């Protein structure tokens, strides 16, 4: 019984990982604080040019 359970568990884990790769997250990409600051400065410069 333990041998069957161990085999089934490993197969389930493999299937779960493969399934997780198929579904991408809808979470937006992380933007660092420094990068946000650069974007804000660029936006401010563009606003001043107009």
N, C-alpha and C positions, 0 to 999 in steps of 0.2 A: 504494500500500500504506500509506504513512504517513497519508494522508487518512482511509482506512478505519479505521485503528487509532485515530486521534485521535477520530473520531466515536464509535466503540465505547467508548473509554475514558470519554468524557463521559457517554454513556448509562448505562454501568455505575455511574459515580459518583452520578448522579442516582437510580438505582434503589437503590443502597446507602443513600443518605441517607433515602429514603422508607421503606425497610425498617427502618431504625434507629428512625424515629419511631414505628413500630407497636409495637415491643417495648420496654416500659418496664423500667427496672432494678428489681431486688428489693432494692437497697441502701437501708438506712434513711436518712431525712433527717438532715442534719448538725445537731447541736445544739451551740451555742457553749459555751465554758467558763462564761461568765457566766450563760447560760440554765440550765445544769446546776446551778449554784450556787443560783439562785433556786428551782428545783424541789426541791432538797435541803432548803432552808430551809422551804419550804411543807410538805413531807412531815414535817419535824421538828415544826413547829407543830401539825399535825394529830395527830401522835402524842401530843403533850403535852396536847392538849385531851381526848383519850379517856381 
